[in-house]
Amino acid sequence: MNTLKEALYKEVELKIATNVEGISFDPHIFQHLDLGGRYQEVHHLCFEMAYETHVGIKFPAGFRSPNGLTFGLRWDRRSPYSLIYDKGTYYLAHHGKVIFPIEFLERPNYYGLKTSDGASMNVIAGYAQEGALAIAYSNECALKEKDHDCKFCNINATKDTYGEAEGVGWKYPKQVGEAVAAAYRDGARHLTITGGFVAERREVEYYLDVADAIKEHTGLDDFNGTACVGAPHDLSIIDKYKEAGYRTIATNIEIWDRNIFKAICPGKELQCGGWEHWVKALEYEVEVFGRGRVRSVIVAGIEPKDSTLEGIEYLASKGVICLASSWNPNPGSALEGHRSPEPAWHIDLHHKATAIYRKYGFTYEELYDCTPVPTGICHDIYRIEDETLPIFKAQVA
């Protein structure tokens, strides 16, 4: 088992490296792939996560390594990592040298269905693997109206780039309810509702309507949903999300250093109560939803590592699972063209962050229930250490 764990940790390091440095490929390489048929294609729910845009060109949603880890696919033609196709097999390579063969992610059945008003369900509810759904009700952020966008974020640029090409737009509660019901029949078991900044009253009313629609169409009172929301000025509003049936809640602080927060997240500082209010909101959410049922995110790589770890530790001590997402300077964001720290920086950060989660007793199930994508690095480390990845069972058999 130790040999297998060593191999898995090498794949984790590759996963981080390809997230940070991207992967180079000729888009025509996918002409050999049944993309949108057998294999899952990318839909831009909120952000373009690649380093380059690709309007009208479909990319796979990701791929799996030989030992079963799920990799994202961030296109960057400058990357030393690349995809190679040879005799019916796709490979991940480094400086042209093959590392291992890969398998692209298969498309879920509900992706081929439509809602009662004719909307494609794959646009309504994105499949984030391992039974998780990501639903972006809004593909734009109102902070742009006063030029207060978060500097790392490209949600508005993504809407402008892909909105017409991919039919991206507002998702109505009935559409969400029908899509979630179909996905749950297809094996899904968790969902996250998220989107850009909207007026506070409009946000809470929408989330309540969506919860009602999901319960109506699935027949589930507890549909294992995460409401990803901004910090409301009136913290008592948080109670309404719990009453509506959401099991978990998320409020993403993005940056821990309060001075860097002011510079990078001007809208959250000026329109949403500022850094201290966001921390108070997270602490209040724990009072309402309970320890391990509140999530936040820090965009790792913009501030010093010690600051990020300080934030993760502080919030964990209060019962909040604070994830570190490896920053890649998105196209269309104010920080486009900047560089994220080298992969080794992120590798060290993820191991230290996961150790903090363990220290405060957070379980894998709690991480799964409050995160939108259950294939993150912390999830991988948990499953390697707990030996719960399918590859461990295969070794025993």
C-alpha positions, 0 to 999 in steps of 0.5 A: 500500500505504501508504494501505491500511496507514493504513486498517488502522491506523485499524481497529486503533484502532477495535478497541482502542476497542471492546474498551475501551469496548464496543459498545451494541446492542439484543439483538433486533437479531440476530433478523435473523441466522442465529445458531447456523446460518450465524454463530458464537455466543458460548459462555462457555468461561472468562469473560464478556468483555462488560460485561453478562451476557446469560443466555438471549440469544445474541450473535455471537462477533464480526465482521470489518471491511471490510479483514478485521480480527476484532473482539470483541463486548463489550456495554455499553449506555453505549458511544458505539459501537453496532451498527445494522441497516438494510435487511439490513446491519449497521453499526458506528457512533459516536454514531449515525454509521455508520463501516463495514458489518460481517460477522459470523463464520461458524460452523465445521462441527464446531460442529454435531457431538456427541461419542460421549457426546452432548456438543456439540462447540461447548461442548467446543472454542471456535473462536477464528478463524484455525484456533485452538481454545480449550478450557477443561477447567474453568470454575471456579477453586479459589482461591475456596475461600479467597477468593484469586481474582485481583481482575480475574477472573470465571471463577467468576462466569461459571460461576455465571451461565452454567453451567446455561444453557449446559451448561458443565462439566468436559470429559473427555479423550475429549470433547476428543480427539474435538472436536479431531479433528473441528475439525482435519478442519475446518481447525483447526491449533492448540489451547490447553488452559486452565482455572481453578486446580486442585490441581497433581497433578490438573492435570498428570494431566489435561493428560497424559490430554488429550494422549494422547486428542488424539493418539489421535483425530487421529493426530498426535504433534505436534498444535500444542498449548499447555498453559496452566498454573499455576507448579508448585511442583516445576518439573520437572513442566514437563518432563512437558508437553513429553514429553506432546506439547505444542509450547508452554506458557503461564503467565500472570503477570498483573501485573508489579509485584510489590507490585501482584501481591500485592494483585491476585493473592492466590492466586498469591502465597499458594498458588503460590509468589509473583511470583518463583516465577512468573518462575522458572517462565517462565524454566525453561519456556524451558529446556524448550520453547525460546525463542519457545515460552513465553507469558505474559500481563499484564492491561494497565491495572491497573498503570502502563504502564511497569511492564507494558512492563518486564515484557514487555521482561524476559520477551522477553529471556528468550525468553518472548512476554508479551502485553498483554491490554486489561483490561475490568472483567468483571461478577462480578469484584472490580474490576467497575465500575472503568474501564480506561485510555482507548483511546489508552493501550492503543493506545500500549502495544500498539505498544510491546509489538509493537516489543519482540517485533520487537526480540527476533526473535519471528516471527508463527508463534511468536506464533500457536503460543503464543496462544489467540486469534490475532486480537490486536492484536499479530497484526494489527500483524505482519500489517499490517507484513508485508503478509500479511493477505488484503486485501493479496493482494486488492489485488495481484489 
